[in-house]
């Protein structure tokens, strides 16, 4: 039976990697934060982080192909139960922070879909500010989504597949429109290049110091996050020792190249100072601002009327918003149950209160999911009602998500040399020399640590203690909770 199973080809693997990793939101965020200066960091993160980490995740997945606990099983077998529990708890926290961010951002997406632009900064009711209204709506979204998912209505997650098709179409629209613009304007860029300094400095006043610029590495690493989800596919390949590295090399070159080219191409239609630096533009709506400007500038470049150009911008914005809605809904309904379910089922059940491990009639850990929903709602409420304006609100959400997603890789990469020493038999082996393996791990750990530390320090240097608190709070708080929880539970149940 196993022989007749359809094997994943190199092309199939390349498509899986690109779909899991690439996102246009990472392109627009990079341009908003660093302009053309973000390109070099995306190249460095791709070469020094994405490619080697992808090979490490493949080795883990190949060795623990039958493990139910995902990365928990990888870490537990490599560095022990306690460190695995803390590392996976922080990994779970990264998805909780993602839910916090997405539940808030999705209302910008709905606004762009309905009105053709972001109107959320003007939403108010009962004396609440726009940020507080978004917070209330985000809480409602999480509660309703959790209810449907606990009832087994996770089939809506399949809209994510449709969103994938729309995403491809969106990127094609961006590429074709950008090429038309550059030809119509005889090679003149909306964001002119004044020399090589434009590729190493940022037009953003928040990214002028060395510490701020180095902290941008976390944005670049976030753009390549999600590799751990691909670790388990090696045993579904024909000749994985050849297919995986070949597919990873092709996908890496394509993904890195796509990020570099598309960041540069935003400059064809978007002038930084006149579009990105305007009041009301933030990391929550920058993608829609970019696509709206693409449509307007396309019409302008082709000599259309102002009304026709404006309509084109709104139509493209609405299409992109539809794509994002499908993608957000698909991902949300999967991530509400998948990470927490794999963690609870993969770890020692004695560590958890019996109620949290219990599955309902729909095979969902409903109690654990409702606890997760409460935590997400509390964080949304605290951030939304912290008195921040929209621009800082979305900066806080972005920094929280970037640091939280990057943090678990410190555990996954750091555990790799210990995993190699175990000499667990597996079909895919990429790293054979212990010295070079350990050196590579040290380099990646330094890059990750520097990016995370500087991302946390920069707001403190700017006197923005609220952003600093929330950026640091996620991994530190959940890591501390995991440590205490494990210590208490393991003592109670006499788990070594």
VEXDREN-2710 file (C-alpha; in Angstrom, 1 decimal):
% VEXDREN-2710
k/r/px/py/pz
1/UNK/0.0/0.0/0.0
2/UNK/2.8/2.4/1.0
3/UNK/4.5/1.7/-2.4
4/UNK/1.4/2.9/-4.3
5/UNK/1.2/6.2/-2.4
6/UNK/1.7/9.2/-4.6
7/UNK/5.2/10.7/-4.0
8/UNK/5.9/14.4/-3.7
9/UNK/7.9/15.6/-6.7
10/UNK/10.5/18.4/-6.7
11/UNK/7.9/20.7/-8.4
12/UNK/5.3/19.8/-5.7
13/UNK/7.8/20.5/-2.9
14/UNK/8.7/23.9/-4.5
15/UNK/5.1/24.9/-4.6
16/UNK/4.5/23.8/-1.0
17/UNK/7.5/25.8/0.3
18/UNK/6.5/29.0/-1.7
19/UNK/2.9/28.7/-0.6
20/UNK/3.8/28.3/3.1
21/UNK/6.5/31.0/3.2
22/UNK/5.8/33.8/0.7
23/UNK/3.4/36.6/1.6
24/UNK/3.0/40.0/-0.1
25/UNK/2.3/41.6/3.3
26/UNK/6.0/40.9/4.1
27/UNK/6.9/42.9/0.9
28/UNK/4.8/45.9/1.8
29/UNK/5.9/45.9/5.4
30/UNK/9.5/45.8/4.4
31/UNK/9.1/48.8/2.0
32/UNK/7.2/50.7/4.7
33/UNK/9.9/50.2/7.3
34/UNK/13.1/50.3/5.3
35/UNK/12.3/51.2/1.7
36/UNK/14.9/49.8/-0.7
37/UNK/17.2/49.3/2.3
38/UNK/15.1/46.2/3.3
39/UNK/16.4/44.3/0.2
40/UNK/19.8/43.4/1.6
41/UNK/18.3/42.2/4.9
42/UNK/15.8/39.9/3.0
43/UNK/18.7/38.4/1.0
44/UNK/20.8/37.9/4.2
45/UNK/17.9/36.3/6.1
46/UNK/17.1/34.0/3.2
47/UNK/20.7/32.8/2.8
48/UNK/21.7/32.7/6.5
49/UNK/18.4/31.6/8.0
50/UNK/15.8/30.3/5.6
51/UNK/17.9/27.8/3.6
52/UNK/19.9/26.2/6.5
53/UNK/16.9/26.1/8.8
54/UNK/14.8/24.5/6.1
55/UNK/17.4/21.6/5.9
56/UNK/17.4/21.3/9.7
57/UNK/13.6/21.1/9.8
58/UNK/13.7/18.4/7.1
59/UNK/16.1/16.3/9.2
60/UNK/13.8/16.6/12.3
61/UNK/10.8/15.7/10.3
62/UNK/12.5/12.7/8.7
63/UNK/13.6/11.4/12.1
64/UNK/10.3/11.8/13.8
65/UNK/7.9/11.2/11.0
66/UNK/5.4/9.3/13.2
67/UNK/5.4/11.7/16.1
68/UNK/2.0/13.2/17.0
69/UNK/3.5/16.2/18.8
70/UNK/5.2/18.0/15.9
71/UNK/8.0/20.3/17.2
72/UNK/7.4/19.2/20.8
73/UNK/8.4/15.6/19.8
74/UNK/11.5/17.0/18.0
75/UNK/12.6/19.0/21.0
76/UNK/11.8/16.4/23.6
77/UNK/13.9/13.7/21.9
78/UNK/16.8/16.2/21.4
79/UNK/17.0/18.3/24.6
80/UNK/14.5/16.7/27.0
81/UNK/10.9/17.2/28.1
82/UNK/11.3/20.4/30.2
83/UNK/13.1/22.4/27.5
84/UNK/10.7/21.0/24.9
85/UNK/7.7/22.0/26.9
86/UNK/8.9/25.6/27.4
87/UNK/10.0/25.9/23.7
88/UNK/6.7/24.5/22.4
89/UNK/4.7/26.6/24.8
90/UNK/6.5/29.7/23.4
91/UNK/5.8/28.4/19.9
92/UNK/2.1/28.1/20.8
93/UNK/2.3/31.6/22.2
94/UNK/3.5/32.8/18.8
95/UNK/0.3/31.6/17.2
96/UNK/-1.7/33.2/20.0
97/UNK/0.0/36.5/19.2
98/UNK/-0.7/35.9/15.5
99/UNK/-4.4/35.5/16.4
100/UNK/-4.3/38.8/18.3
101/UNK/-2.8/40.6/15.3
102/UNK/-5.0/38.9/12.7
103/UNK/-8.3/39.4/14.7
104/UNK/-7.5/43.2/14.7
105/UNK/-6.1/43.5/11.2
106/UNK/-9.0/41.6/9.5
107/UNK/-11.3/44.6/10.1
108/UNK/-9.0/46.7/7.8
109/UNK/-9.4/44.0/5.3
110/UNK/-13.2/44.0/5.6
111/UNK/-13.2/47.8/5.2
112/UNK/-11.0/47.6/2.1
113/UNK/-13.3/45.0/0.6
114/UNK/-16.5/47.0/1.3
115/UNK/-15.3/50.6/0.8
116/UNK/-12.2/50.1/-1.4
117/UNK/-10.0/51.7/1.3
118/UNK/-9.2/51.6/5.0
119/UNK/-11.9/53.5/6.9
120/UNK/-11.3/51.9/10.3
121/UNK/-9.5/55.0/11.7
122/UNK/-12.8/56.8/11.5
123/UNK/-14.8/54.0/13.2
124/UNK/-16.2/55.1/16.6
125/UNK/-19.2/54.3/18.8
126/UNK/-20.3/54.9/22.4
127/UNK/-17.4/57.3/22.9
128/UNK/-14.8/54.6/22.0
129/UNK/-11.8/55.4/19.9
130/UNK/-11.3/53.7/16.5
131/UNK/-8.5/51.5/18.1
132/UNK/-10.9/50.4/20.9
133/UNK/-13.7/49.7/18.5
134/UNK/-11.3/47.4/16.5
135/UNK/-10.4/45.7/19.8
136/UNK/-14.0/45.0/20.6
137/UNK/-14.7/43.7/17.1
138/UNK/-11.5/41.5/17.3
139/UNK/-12.7/40.0/20.5
140/UNK/-16.1/39.1/19.0
141/UNK/-14.3/37.7/15.9
142/UNK/-12.2/35.3/18.1
143/UNK/-15.2/34.2/20.2
144/UNK/-17.4/33.5/17.2
145/UNK/-14.6/31.7/15.3
146/UNK/-13.7/29.6/18.4
147/UNK/-17.4/28.6/18.8
148/UNK/-17.7/27.4/15.2
149/UNK/-14.4/25.6/15.3
150/UNK/-15.2/23.7/18.5
151/UNK/-18.4/22.6/16.9
152/UNK/-16.4/20.9/14.2
153/UNK/-17.2/23.5/11.5
154/UNK/-13.6/23.8/10.5
155/UNK/-14.4/23.1/6.9
156/UNK/-14.4/26.8/6.3
157/UNK/-10.6/26.5/6.6
158/UNK/-10.8/25.1/3.1
159/UNK/-11.4/28.6/1.8
160/UNK/-7.7/29.1/2.5
161/UNK/-7.0/26.9/-0.7
162/UNK/-9.2/29.3/-2.7
163/UNK/-7.3/32.2/-1.1
164/UNK/-4.0/30.6/-2.3
165/UNK/-5.2/30.8/-5.9
166/UNK/-6.3/34.4/-5.5
167/UNK/-2.9/35.2/-3.9
168/UNK/-1.1/33.9/-7.1
169/UNK/-3.5/36.1/-9.2
170/UNK/-2.8/39.1/-7.0
171/UNK/1.0/38.8/-7.4
172/UNK/0.6/38.4/-11.1
173/UNK/-1.5/41.6/-11.3
174/UNK/1.1/43.4/-9.2
175/UNK/4.0/42.2/-11.5
176/UNK/2.1/43.0/-14.8
177/UNK/0.9/46.4/-13.6
178/UNK/4.3/47.4/-12.3
179/UNK/6.0/46.4/-15.6
180/UNK/3.4/48.4/-17.6
181/UNK/4.0/51.4/-15.3
182/UNK/7.8/51.3/-15.7
183/UNK/7.6/51.0/-19.5
184/UNK/4.9/53.7/-19.8
185/UNK/7.1/56.1/-17.7
186/UNK/10.3/55.2/-19.7
187/UNK/12.1/53.7/-16.8
188/UNK/11.4/56.5/-14.3
189/UNK/10.7/55.3/-10.8
190/UNK/8.2/56.9/-8.5
191/UNK/10.8/56.4/-5.7
192/UNK/14.0/57.5/-7.3
193/UNK/17.4/56.0/-6.5
194/UNK/20.1/58.5/-5.6
195/UNK/22.9/56.0/-5.1
196/UNK/23.9/52.8/-3.3
197/UNK/23.1/54.4/0.0
198/UNK/19.4/54.0/-0.8
199/UNK/20.0/50.2/-0.5
200/UNK/21.6/50.3/2.9
201/UNK/19.7/53.2/4.6
202/UNK/16.0/53.8/5.4
203/UNK/13.8/56.8/4.5
204/UNK/11.8/55.9/7.7
205/UNK/12.9/58.2/10.6
206/UNK/12.3/55.2/13.0
207/UNK/15.1/53.2/11.3
208/UNK/18.0/55.6/11.3
209/UNK/20.3/54.2/14.1
210/UNK/22.4/51.0/13.8
211/UNK/20.4/49.3/16.5
212/UNK/17.1/50.1/14.7
213/UNK/18.4/48.9/11.4
214/UNK/19.8/45.6/12.9
215/UNK/16.4/45.1/14.6
216/UNK/14.9/44.9/11.1
217/UNK/16.4/41.4/10.8
218/UNK/13.4/40.2/12.8
219/UNK/11.0/41.5/10.0
220/UNK/13.2/39.6/7.5
221/UNK/13.2/36.4/9.5
222/UNK/9.4/36.6/10.0
223/UNK/9.1/36.8/6.2
224/UNK/10.6/33.3/6.0
225/UNK/8.8/31.8/9.1
226/UNK/6.7/28.6/8.8
227/UNK/9.5/26.1/7.8
228/UNK/8.7/23.8/10.8
229/UNK/5.4/22.9/9.0
230/UNK/7.4/21.4/6.1
231/UNK/9.6/19.2/8.2
232/UNK/7.3/16.2/8.0
233/UNK/7.0/15.8/4.2
234/UNK/10.4/14.2/3.6
235/UNK/9.1/10.7/4.0
236/UNK/6.4/11.3/1.3
237/UNK/9.1/11.9/-1.3
238/UNK/10.9/9.7/-3.8
239/UNK/14.6/9.9/-2.9
240/UNK/14.3/12.6/-0.3
241/UNK/18.1/13.0/0.0
242/UNK/18.0/14.5/-3.5
243/UNK/14.5/15.8/-3.9
244/UNK/14.4/17.9/-0.7
245/UNK/17.7/19.9/-1.1
246/UNK/16.9/20.4/-4.8
247/UNK/13.4/21.6/-4.1
248/UNK/14.6/23.8/-1.2
249/UNK/17.4/25.4/-3.4
250/UNK/14.9/26.2/-6.2
251/UNK/12.2/27.5/-3.7
252/UNK/14.8/29.5/-1.8
253/UNK/16.1/31.2/-4.9
254/UNK/12.5/31.9/-6.1
255/UNK/11.3/33.1/-2.7
256/UNK/14.3/35.3/-2.0
257/UNK/14.3/36.6/-5.6
258/UNK/10.5/37.3/-5.4
259/UNK/10.9/39.3/-2.2
260/UNK/13.8/41.3/-3.7
261/UNK/12.2/42.0/-7.0
262/UNK/8.8/42.9/-5.6
263/UNK/10.2/45.2/-2.9
264/UNK/12.1/47.0/-5.7
265/UNK/9.0/47.1/-7.9
266/UNK/6.9/48.8/-5.3
267/UNK/9.2/51.8/-6.0
268/UNK/7.9/51.8/-9.6
269/UNK/4.5/53.3/-8.4
270/UNK/4.9/54.3/-4.7
271/UNK/6.9/57.3/-3.7
272/UNK/7.9/56.9/0.0
273/UNK/7.4/60.4/1.2
274/UNK/4.2/61.3/-0.7
275/UNK/2.4/57.9/-0.1
276/UNK/4.0/55.8/2.8
277/UNK/4.9/58.7/5.1
278/UNK/1.4/60.2/4.9
279/UNK/-0.7/60.5/8.0
280/UNK/-3.0/57.5/8.4
281/UNK/-0.7/54.9/6.8
282/UNK/0.3/52.1/9.2
283/UNK/1.5/48.5/9.2
284/UNK/-2.1/47.4/9.3
285/UNK/-3.2/49.0/6.0
286/UNK/0.1/49.5/4.1
287/UNK/-0.7/46.5/1.7
288/UNK/-4.0/48.2/0.6
289/UNK/-2.3/51.6/0.3
290/UNK/0.3/50.0/-2.0
291/UNK/-2.2/48.3/-4.2
292/UNK/-4.5/51.3/-4.4
293/UNK/-1.5/53.5/-5.4
294/UNK/-0.6/50.8/-8.0
295/UNK/-4.0/51.1/-9.6
296/UNK/-4.0/54.9/-9.5
297/UNK/-0.5/55.2/-10.8
298/UNK/-1.2/52.7/-13.6
299/UNK/-4.1/54.8/-14.8
300/UNK/-2.1/58.0/-14.5
301/UNK/0.8/56.4/-16.5
302/UNK/-1.5/55.3/-19.3
303/UNK/-3.1/58.7/-19.5
304/UNK/-6.5/57.8/-18.1
305/UNK/-8.7/60.3/-16.4
306/UNK/-8.4/60.9/-12.6
307/UNK/-11.8/59.2/-12.0
308/UNK/-10.8/56.1/-14.0
309/UNK/-7.4/55.9/-12.2
310/UNK/-9.1/56.2/-8.9
311/UNK/-11.7/53.5/-9.8
312/UNK/-8.9/51.2/-10.9
313/UNK/-7.1/51.7/-7.6
314/UNK/-10.3/50.8/-5.6
315/UNK/-11.0/47.7/-7.7
316/UNK/-7.5/46.3/-7.2
317/UNK/-7.7/47.1/-3.5
318/UNK/-11.0/45.3/-3.2
319/UNK/-9.6/42.2/-5.0
320/UNK/-6.6/42.1/-2.7
321/UNK/-8.9/42.5/0.3
322/UNK/-11.0/39.5/-0.9
323/UNK/-7.8/37.5/-1.2
324/UNK/-6.7/38.5/2.3
325/UNK/-10.1/37.7/3.8
326/UNK/-10.1/34.2/2.3
327/UNK/-6.5/33.6/3.5
328/UNK/-7.1/35.0/7.0
329/UNK/-10.3/33.0/7.5
330/UNK/-8.7/29.8/6.2
331/UNK/-5.6/30.2/8.5
332/UNK/-7.6/31.3/11.5
333/UNK/-9.9/28.2/11.6
334/UNK/-6.9/25.9/11.3
335/UNK/-4.7/27.6/13.8
336/UNK/-7.5/27.9/16.4
337/UNK/-7.2/24.1/17.0
338/UNK/-4.2/22.6/15.2
339/UNK/-1.2/23.9/17.2
340/UNK/-2.9/23.5/20.6
341/UNK/-4.2/20.0/19.7
342/UNK/-0.9/18.7/18.5
343/UNK/0.9/20.1/21.6
344/UNK/-1.6/18.6/24.1
345/UNK/-1.7/15.2/22.3
346/UNK/2.0/15.1/21.7
347/UNK/3.1/15.9/25.3
348/UNK/2.8/13.8/28.4
349/UNK/-0.9/14.0/29.3
350/UNK/-0.1/13.9/33.0
351/UNK/1.2/17.4/32.7
352/UNK/-2.2/18.8/31.8
353/UNK/-5.4/19.2/33.8
354/UNK/-7.7/16.4/32.7
355/UNK/-10.3/18.9/31.4
356/UNK/-7.8/20.4/28.9
357/UNK/-6.9/17.1/27.3
358/UNK/-10.5/16.0/26.9
359/UNK/-11.8/16.0/23.3
360/UNK/-15.4/16.8/22.6
361/UNK/-17.7/14.8/20.2
362/UNK/-16.2/16.7/17.3
363/UNK/-12.7/15.5/18.2
364/UNK/-11.7/19.0/19.3
365/UNK/-10.0/20.0/22.6
366/UNK/-12.8/22.5/23.2
367/UNK/-11.9/23.4/26.8
368/UNK/-8.3/24.2/25.8
369/UNK/-9.5/26.2/22.8
370/UNK/-11.8/28.3/25.0
371/UNK/-9.0/28.9/27.4
372/UNK/-6.8/30.0/24.4
373/UNK/-9.7/32.2/23.2
374/UNK/-9.9/33.9/26.6
375/UNK/-6.1/34.6/26.6
376/UNK/-6.3/36.0/23.1
377/UNK/-9.2/38.3/24.0
378/UNK/-7.5/39.6/27.1
379/UNK/-4.4/40.5/25.2
380/UNK/-6.5/42.2/22.4
381/UNK/-8.4/44.2/25.1
382/UNK/-5.2/45.3/26.9
383/UNK/-3.4/46.4/23.8
384/UNK/-6.5/48.1/22.2
385/UNK/-7.4/50.0/25.4
386/UNK/-3.8/50.9/26.2
387/UNK/-4.4/54.4/24.7
388/UNK/-2.4/53.9/21.5
389/UNK/-3.2/55.6/18.2
390/UNK/-3.7/53.4/15.2
391/UNK/-0.1/53.8/13.9
392/UNK/1.4/52.7/17.2
393/UNK/-1.3/50.0/17.7
394/UNK/-0.3/48.2/14.5
395/UNK/3.4/48.7/15.2
396/UNK/2.9/47.0/18.6
397/UNK/1.0/44.1/16.9
398/UNK/3.6/43.7/14.2
399/UNK/6.6/43.8/16.6
400/UNK/4.8/41.3/19.0
401/UNK/4.2/38.9/16.1
402/UNK/7.7/39.2/14.6
403/UNK/9.5/38.5/17.9
404/UNK/7.0/35.8/19.0
405/UNK/7.4/33.9/15.7
406/UNK/11.2/34.3/15.7
407/UNK/11.7/33.2/19.3
408/UNK/10.9/29.4/18.9
409/UNK/13.6/29.1/16.3
410/UNK/16.1/29.7/19.1
411/UNK/15.0/26.4/20.6
412/UNK/14.6/24.5/17.3
413/UNK/18.0/25.6/15.9
414/UNK/19.8/25.4/19.3
415/UNK/18.5/21.8/19.8
416/UNK/19.8/20.6/16.4
417/UNK/23.4/19.7/17.5
418/UNK/22.0/17.6/20.4
419/UNK/19.6/16.0/17.9
420/UNK/22.6/15.1/15.7
421/UNK/24.5/13.5/18.7
422/UNK/21.6/11.2/19.3
423/UNK/22.3/9.5/15.9
424/UNK/18.6/8.8/15.4
425/UNK/18.1/6.9/12.1
426/UNK/16.4/8.9/9.4
427/UNK/16.3/8.9/5.6
428/UNK/17.2/12.5/5.0
429/UNK/20.6/13.8/6.1
430/UNK/21.9/17.2/5.0
431/UNK/24.5/18.0/7.8
432/UNK/27.3/15.5/8.1
433/UNK/30.2/17.4/9.5
434/UNK/29.7/18.2/13.2
435/UNK/32.1/21.2/13.2
436/UNK/30.4/23.0/10.4
437/UNK/27.0/22.1/11.7
438/UNK/27.8/23.6/15.1
439/UNK/29.3/26.7/13.6
440/UNK/26.3/27.3/11.4
441/UNK/24.0/26.8/14.5
442/UNK/26.0/29.4/16.4
443/UNK/25.8/31.9/13.5
444/UNK/22.0/31.5/13.2
445/UNK/21.5/31.8/17.0
446/UNK/23.6/35.0/17.0
447/UNK/21.5/36.4/14.1
448/UNK/18.2/35.5/15.8
449/UNK/19.3/36.7/19.2
450/UNK/20.6/40.1/17.9
451/UNK/17.4/40.7/15.9
452/UNK/15.2/39.9/18.9
453/UNK/17.2/41.8/21.4
454/UNK/17.5/45.0/19.2
455/UNK/13.8/44.8/18.4
456/UNK/13.1/44.9/22.1
457/UNK/15.7/47.6/22.9
458/UNK/14.9/50.1/20.2
459/UNK/11.5/51.2/21.5
460/UNK/13.1/51.7/25.0
461/UNK/15.8/54.0/23.4
462/UNK/12.9/55.9/21.7
463/UNK/11.1/56.2/25.0
464/UNK/8.2/54.1/23.7
465/UNK/7.9/51.8/26.7
466/UNK/4.4/50.5/25.8
467/UNK/5.7/49.0/22.5
468/UNK/8.8/47.6/24.3
469/UNK/6.6/46.0/27.0
470/UNK/4.3/44.2/24.6
471/UNK/7.2/43.2/22.3
472/UNK/9.1/41.6/25.2
473/UNK/6.0/40.4/27.1
474/UNK/4.9/37.5/24.8
475/UNK/7.9/35.2/24.9
476/UNK/9.0/36.1/28.4
477/UNK/5.5/35.8/30.0
478/UNK/4.6/32.5/28.2
479/UNK/8.1/31.1/28.8
480/UNK/7.8/31.9/32.5
481/UNK/4.3/30.4/32.7
482/UNK/5.5/27.2/30.9
483/UNK/8.5/26.9/33.3
484/UNK/6.3/27.2/36.4
485/UNK/3.5/25.0/35.0
486/UNK/6.0/22.3/34.1
487/UNK/7.8/22.4/37.5
488/UNK/4.5/22.2/39.4
489/UNK/2.9/19.5/37.2
490/UNK/6.0/17.3/36.9
491/UNK/6.5/17.4/40.7
492/UNK/2.9/16.6/41.3
493/UNK/2.9/13.6/38.9
494/UNK/6.5/12.6/39.6
495/UNK/7.6/13.1/35.9
496/UNK/11.4/13.3/35.5
END
